[in-house]
Amino acid sequence: MSGGVDSAVAAARAVDAGHDVTGVHLALARNPQTYRTGARGCCTLEDSRDARRAADVIGIPFYVWDMADRFHHDVVEDFVAEYAAGRTPNPCVRCNEKIKFAALLDRALALGFDAVVTGHHARLDEAGRLRRSVDPAKDQSYVLAVLTAQQLAHALFPLGDSTKAQVRAEAARRGLAVADKPDSHDICFIADGDTRGFLRQRLGAAPGDIVDATTGAVLGQHDGAYAYTVGQRRGLRLEHPAPDGARRYVLSITPVNNTVTVGPGDALDMSTVYGDRPVWTRADGTVRGEVQLRAHGEATPATVDVSSGQLRAELDQPVRGVAAGQAIVVYQPDPGGDIVLGSATITRAAA
């Protein structure tokens, strides 16, 4: 129970369904004083108190499980290492993979529980397949697509058939104080929301060149390539305009020579996407489907091949700003809710 409205209603619905439910809040900060206040992210001190109050109203036991060390190693350190390598990670995907449905699920099963119930907006059908939520604006199947079939077999997502408005209205009817609590946003372990400052503290200043992809001219300097991501346009701090006067976007980041390469927007259009570490629900081979390349991105039709531990997606139409380190999630369109076929971590893209 994160302390938000979604997990509170999910717990209440699990009780209504006849399950023997125990509420668990995860303590993820090594130093509790670094927990942020307010609603900028999840896992704050206020959140733990809100979760306990919700558990009291629902009438279930409540515990706090300390997973700070595991979270620091598997999520925070991974986040920093990925940026240092010139990639753009998604810490929510990593948290679901390593914490909520690995460390938490393993402990729950060892203690005799059958499943982990979460407030994610996604659905599991009778065949155990992950599907999109009925609320497209809140669908979280993208950040859950890294889960294996075995992990999904021990998961429950009670909110997938409801919109967020319906969840809030139900929370109010149940007398849950979190009914109107704002949704969390930003990265939960970055207290002030300043990702660039967070990385600078851990990786230090590392000045380098910002180079024009077309001419090779040095257009400016940066303090650390880790502060940039593919597709970025704002905050480039270019000291000289591009020769053609057009806007410049980040095209690539090369840690080996600490260079950020910028160029015109159309150079970001990619038609082929490659990924590794695929989590795949079918036998290796080629399928037609739709792919989503970022958490809030649009799905695009593609032909996807998975073989030898690698994924390749040929997109029907080019997509702009594909970033290594993000997840590529493959869906089978379906009137009953798009079905997740699998996912992989993007390694590169080509025009």
C-alpha positions in Angstrom: 0.0 0.0 0.0 1.8 3.1 -1.3 -0.5 5.5 0.6 -2.3 6.6 -2.5 -5.9 6.2 -3.5 -5.3 3.4 -6.0 -3.6 0.9 -3.7 -6.2 1.6 -0.9 -9.1 0.8 -3.2 -7.3 -2.2 -4.6 -6.9 -3.6 -1.0 -10.5 -2.9 -0.3 -11.7 -4.7 -3.4 -9.5 -7.7 -2.6 -11.2 -7.9 0.8 -14.6 -7.7 -0.9 -13.6 -10.5 -3.2 -13.1 -12.8 -0.2 -9.3 -12.7 0.1 -7.4 -12.7 3.4 -5.6 -9.4 2.9 -2.6 -7.9 4.7 -1.4 -4.4 3.9 2.3 -3.8 3.3 4.0 -0.5 2.8 7.6 -0.5 1.5 10.2 1.6 3.2 12.6 2.4 0.4 14.8 5.2 1.7 18.0 4.4 3.5 17.7 7.7 5.4 14.1 8.5 6.2 15.0 12.2 6.5 15.5 12.2 2.7 11.9 11.3 2.2 10.2 14.1 0.4 7.1 15.8 1.7 3.9 16.6 -0.2 2.8 14.9 -3.3 5.8 15.0 -5.6 6.4 11.3 -5.5 5.5 8.0 -3.8 6.9 6.5 -0.6 7.0 9.6 1.5 6.6 9.6 5.3 3.1 11.0 4.8 2.4 8.1 2.5 3.2 5.5 5.1 0.8 7.2 7.5 -1.9 7.5 4.9 -1.5 3.8 4.1 -1.8 2.8 7.7 -5.0 4.9 8.1 -6.4 3.3 5.0 -5.7 -0.2 6.3 -7.4 0.7 9.6 -10.5 1.9 7.7 -10.5 -1.3 5.5 -9.9 -3.4 8.6 -6.8 -5.3 7.6 -3.4 -5.9 9.3 -0.7 -3.5 8.2 3.1 -3.8 8.2 6.1 -1.8 6.9 8.7 -3.8 5.1 12.2 -2.3 4.9 13.6 -2.9 1.4 15.8 0.2 1.3 19.1 -1.6 0.5 17.6 -3.7 -2.3 15.9 -0.6 -3.7 19.1 1.4 -3.6 21.1 -1.3 -5.4 18.6 -2.4 -8.0 16.8 0.9 -8.8 18.8 3.9 -7.7 22.3 2.6 -8.6 21.0 1.2 -11.8 19.4 4.6 -12.6 22.7 6.4 -12.1 24.8 3.7 -14.0 22.4 3.9 -17.0 22.7 7.6 -17.3 26.4 7.4 -17.0 26.4 5.0 -19.9 24.4 7.4 -22.1 21.1 5.7 -21.8 17.7 6.9 -20.4 16.3 4.4 -17.9 12.8 4.1 -16.6 13.0 3.5 -12.8 9.4 2.5 -12.5 9.9 -0.4 -14.8 13.0 -1.4 -12.8 11.1 -1.1 -9.5 8.3 -3.4 -10.7 10.8 -5.9 -12.0 13.2 -6.0 -9.1 11.3 -4.8 -6.1 7.5 -5.2 -6.2 7.4 -8.4 -8.2 10.8 -9.9 -7.2 11.9 -9.0 -3.7 8.4 -8.3 -2.4 6.7 -11.2 -4.1 9.5 -13.6 -3.1 9.0 -12.6 0.6 5.2 -12.8 0.3 5.3 -16.3 -1.1 7.9 -17.4 1.5 5.5 -16.2 4.2 2.6 -18.2 2.7 0.8 -15.5 0.8 -0.6 -16.4 -2.6 -0.3 -13.2 -4.5 0.7 -9.5 -4.5 -2.2 -7.1 -5.1 -1.3 -3.6 -6.4 -3.2 -0.5 -7.5 -1.8 -0.5 -11.0 -4.2 0.3 -13.8 -3.9 -2.8 -15.9 -5.8 -6.1 -16.3 -5.2 -9.8 -16.2 -7.6 -11.9 -18.2 -8.7 -15.5 -17.5 -5.7 -16.8 -19.5 -3.3 -14.8 -17.3 -2.4 -12.4 -20.0 -1.6 -8.8 -19.2 -4.0 -6.3 -20.9 -4.3 -2.5 -21.0 -6.6 -0.8 -18.5 -10.1 0.4 -19.6 -8.8 3.9 -18.7 -6.2 4.7 -21.5 -5.1 7.9 -19.7 -4.0 5.9 -16.6 -3.0 2.6 -18.3 0.2 1.2 -16.6 0.6 -2.0 -18.6 3.8 -0.5 -20.1 5.6 -0.5 -16.8 4.4 -4.0 -16.0 5.3 -5.6 -19.3 8.7 -6.7 -17.9 6.9 -9.2 -15.6 7.2 -12.9 -16.5 4.3 -15.3 -16.8 5.2 -16.8 -13.4 5.2 -13.4 -11.7 1.8 -12.5 -13.3 0.4 -15.8 -12.0 0.9 -14.4 -8.5 -0.4 -10.9 -9.2 -3.8 -9.2 -8.9 -4.7 -5.9 -10.4 -8.3 -5.1 -9.2 -8.5 -1.6 -10.8 -8.0 -2.5 -14.4 -11.8 -2.4 -15.2 -12.3 1.1 -13.6 -11.4 4.6 -14.6 -9.5 6.8 -12.2 -12.6 8.9 -11.6 -14.5 5.8 -10.6 -11.7 4.7 -8.2 -11.7 8.1 -6.5 -15.5 8.1 -6.2 -15.4 4.6 -4.6 -12.7 5.7 -2.2 -14.9 8.6 -1.0 -17.9 6.2 -0.6 -15.7 3.9 1.5 -14.6 6.8 3.8 -10.9 6.7 2.7 -9.2 10.0 3.4 -7.0 9.5 0.3 -9.9 9.8 -2.1 -8.8 13.3 -3.2 -5.1 12.8 -2.7 -3.1 14.0 -5.8 -1.4 11.4 -7.9 2.3 11.0 -7.3 4.7 12.2 -10.0 8.4 12.6 -10.7 11.0 10.1 -9.6 10.3 9.0 -6.0 13.9 8.9 -4.9 14.8 12.4 -6.2 13.5 14.6 -3.4 13.4 17.9 -5.2 12.6 16.6 -8.7 15.9 17.9 -10.0 17.2 14.9 -12.0 20.2 16.7 -13.4 21.3 17.9 -9.9 20.8 14.4 -8.5 23.1 12.9 -11.2 25.7 15.6 -10.8 26.0 14.9 -7.1 26.7 11.3 -7.9 28.7 11.5 -11.1 30.4 14.9 -10.7 31.0 17.6 -13.3 32.3 16.2 -16.6 32.6 19.0 -19.2 32.5 18.1 -22.8 31.5 19.2 -26.3 28.1 19.6 -27.9 28.7 18.8 -31.5 26.6 19.4 -34.7 25.9 16.1 -36.4 25.9 17.6 -39.9 29.1 19.7 -39.8 31.0 18.4 -36.8 31.3 21.9 -35.5 31.4 22.5 -31.7 28.2 24.4 -30.8 28.7 24.5 -27.1 29.8 22.9 -23.9 28.0 20.7 -21.3 28.8 19.9 -17.7 27.9 16.3 -18.0 26.5 14.2 -20.9 24.3 12.4 -18.3 22.1 15.5 -18.1 20.8 15.0 -21.7 18.5 12.5 -23.3 17.8 11.7 -26.9 15.1 14.0 -28.3 15.8 16.8 -25.9 15.4 20.3 -27.3 15.3 22.7 -24.3 18.3 23.5 -22.1 21.0 22.6 -24.6 23.0 25.7 -23.8 24.3 26.1 -27.4 26.8 28.9 -27.7 26.6 29.1 -31.5 23.5 28.8 -33.7 23.4 25.9 -36.2 24.7 26.9 -39.7 21.1 26.6 -41.1 19.6 28.4 -38.1 17.2 25.6 -37.4 16.4 24.2 -33.9 18.7 21.4 -32.7 17.8 18.3 -30.8 19.9 15.7 -29.0 20.5 12.9 -31.4 23.0 10.8 -29.4 25.2 10.7 -26.3 28.6 9.1 -26.5 30.1 8.5 -23.0 33.4 7.2 -24.4 34.4 10.7 -25.6 31.9 12.6 -23.4 30.1 14.1 -26.5 26.5 15.2 -27.0 25.6 15.2 -30.7 22.8 17.5 -31.8 21.0 17.9 -35.1 17.8 18.6 -36.9 14.5 17.1 -35.7 14.0 14.9 -38.7 17.3 13.1 -37.9 15.4 11.6 -34.8 13.0 9.7 -37.0 13.7 6.0 -36.6 12.2 3.0 -38.4 14.0 0.1 -36.7 14.3 -0.5 -33.0 16.5 -3.1 -31.3 16.2 -4.4 -27.8 17.8 -7.0 -25.5 16.6 -9.0 -22.4 13.2 -9.7 -24.0 10.4 -11.0 -21.8 8.3 -12.8 -24.3 5.0 -14.6 -23.9 5.2 -16.6 -27.1 7.7 -18.8 -28.9 10.5 -16.9 -30.7 9.5 -15.8 -34.1 7.9 -12.9 -36.0 4.6 -11.3 -35.1 2.5 -8.3 -36.2 1.4 -5.9 -33.5 1.8 -2.5 -32.1 4.8 -1.2 -30.1 5.0 1.5 -27.4 8.4 3.1 -26.9 8.0 5.3 -23.9 5.7 5.3 -20.9 3.3 7.9 -22.3 4.0 7.4 -25.9 1.5 6.4 -28.7 1.5 2.8 -30.0 2.6 2.3 -33.6 2.1 -0.7 -35.8 5.2 -2.8 -36.4 6.5 -6.2 -37.3 8.5 -7.7 -34.4 11.0 -10.5 -34.4 12.4 -12.1 -31.3 15.2 -14.6 -31.6 18.5 -15.5 -29.8 17.7 -13.2 -26.9 17.2 -10.1 -29.0 14.2 -8.2 -30.3 13.9 -6.2 -33.5 10.9 -4.1 -34.5 10.3 -2.8 -38.0 8.0 0.2 -37.6 5.3 0.9 -40.2 6.0 4.6 -39.8 9.1 6.3 -38.3 9.0 7.4 -34.7 10.9 10.3 -33.4 13.2 10.3 -30.4 13.7 6.6 -29.6 16.0 6.5 -26.5 18.2 3.6 -25.5 17.4 2.3 -22.0 13.7 2.8 -22.3 11.4 -0.2 -22.7 9.8 -1.3 -26.0 6.5 -3.0 -25.2 4.7 -5.1 -27.8 0.9 -5.3 -27.9 -1.6 -7.3 -29.8 -4.5 -5.0 -30.5 -7.8 -6.4 -29.1 -11.3 -4.9 -28.6 -11.3 -6.4 -25.1 -8.1 -4.5 -24.2 -4.8 -4.7 -26.0 -2.8 -7.7 -24.9 0.9 -7.4 -23.9 3.0 -9.9 -25.9 6.3 -8.9 -24.4 8.9 -6.3 -23.8 12.6 -5.6 -24.1 15.1 -2.9 -23.2 15.9 -0.6 -26.2 19.6 -0.8 -27.1 19.6 1.2 -30.3 17.5 2.5 -33.2 18.1 3.0 -36.9 16.6 5.1 -39.6 
